[in-house]
Amino acid sequence: MKIAIIGNGNVGSGLANVLSKTQHEVGTFGRADDVANAVTEADIVILATPYGAAAEIADQADFTGKIVIDVSNPVTEEISRPCNSAPPRRPPRRSLRSFRERSS
């Protein structure tokens, strides 16, 4: 089975890495690649693109009869920041005791 992964980011390359260890033919395609040809030749198409890019990709290729798996998520810029950037400041938490100590 031929699988086309559209998107070369963390998700797309991670899926390609795992799926390439199977018996299937796996190809990854980015913005500069011929997406229409990749979709035509594939049995399964995985969209691993930013959330808003699906409509643009749909205009570039004919997905008729294809199994399409869309792994994109509608996330904000804040949520999708790199892991090594500083997290937002949060107010300090109060601690609670769940059991009271009893003296006998």
C-alpha positions as CSV (number, residue, x, y, z in Angstrom):
1,M,0.0,0.0,0.0
2,K,1.3,3.5,-0.9
3,I,1.0,6.1,1.9
4,A,1.6,9.8,1.2
5,I,2.3,12.0,4.2
6,I,1.7,15.7,3.4
7,G,3.7,17.7,5.9
8,N,7.4,17.5,6.9
9,G,7.1,18.8,10.4
10,N,7.4,17.0,13.7
11,V,4.1,15.0,13.3
12,G,4.7,14.2,9.6
13,S,8.3,13.1,10.0
14,G,7.4,11.1,13.1
15,L,4.7,9.2,11.3
16,A,7.0,8.6,8.3
17,N,9.6,7.2,10.7
18,V,7.2,4.7,12.2
19,L,5.4,3.8,9.0
20,S,8.6,3.3,7.1
21,K,9.3,0.3,9.3
22,T,6.2,-1.5,7.9
23,Q,5.8,-3.2,4.5
24,H,4.1,-0.1,3.1
25,E,5.6,2.4,0.7
26,V,5.8,5.8,2.5
27,G,6.6,9.2,1.1
28,T,6.7,12.6,2.7
29,F,5.8,15.8,0.8
30,G,6.1,19.4,1.7
31,R,5.1,22.8,0.3
32,A,7.6,22.7,-2.6
33,D,6.7,19.2,-3.7
34,D,4.1,18.0,-6.2
35,V,1.2,17.3,-3.9
36,A,-1.2,16.5,-6.7
37,N,1.0,13.8,-8.0
38,A,1.6,12.4,-4.5
39,V,-2.1,12.1,-3.9
40,T,-2.8,10.6,-7.2
41,E,-0.3,7.8,-6.7
42,A,-1.2,7.1,-3.0
43,D,-3.7,4.7,-1.6
44,I,-3.8,6.6,1.8
45,V,-3.1,10.2,2.3
46,I,-2.1,11.6,5.7
47,L,-2.5,15.4,6.2
48,A,0.1,16.4,8.8
49,T,-0.1,20.1,8.1
50,P,-1.0,23.2,10.1
51,Y,-4.8,23.3,10.7
52,G,-5.6,26.0,8.2
53,A,-3.7,24.4,5.3
54,A,-6.2,21.6,4.6
55,A,-8.4,23.8,2.4
56,E,-5.4,24.9,0.3
57,I,-4.2,21.4,-0.2
58,A,-7.8,20.2,-1.1
59,D,-7.6,22.8,-4.0
60,Q,-4.3,21.4,-5.3
61,A,-5.3,17.7,-5.6
62,D,-8.2,15.3,-6.3
63,F,-8.8,13.2,-3.2
64,T,-11.7,11.3,-4.8
65,G,-11.6,7.6,-3.7
66,K,-8.7,8.2,-1.3
67,I,-8.5,7.3,2.4
68,V,-7.6,10.6,4.0
69,I,-6.4,10.9,7.6
70,D,-6.2,14.4,8.9
71,V,-4.0,14.6,12.1
72,S,-4.0,18.4,12.3
73,N,-5.4,20.1,15.4
74,P,-6.8,23.6,15.8
75,V,-4.3,25.1,18.2
76,T,-3.3,28.6,19.1
77,E,0.2,30.1,18.6
78,E,0.7,29.9,22.4
79,I,0.0,26.2,22.6
80,S,2.2,25.3,19.6
81,R,5.3,27.2,20.8
82,P,8.6,25.2,21.0
83,C,9.1,23.1,24.1
84,N,12.2,24.9,25.0
85,S,10.5,28.3,25.4
86,A,9.5,29.5,28.8
87,P,6.0,28.5,30.0
88,P,3.5,31.2,30.8
89,R,3.6,32.5,34.4
90,R,0.9,31.0,36.6
91,P,-0.3,32.1,40.0
92,P,1.1,30.2,42.9
93,R,-0.9,27.2,44.0
94,R,-2.3,26.6,47.5
95,S,-1.6,23.3,49.1
96,L,-4.4,21.3,50.6
97,R,-4.2,18.5,53.1
98,S,-6.4,15.6,52.2
99,F,-6.3,13.8,55.6
100,R,-6.4,15.4,59.0
101,E,-4.0,14.1,61.6
102,R,-5.7,12.9,64.8
103,S,-4.1,12.9,68.1
104,S,-5.3,10.2,70.5
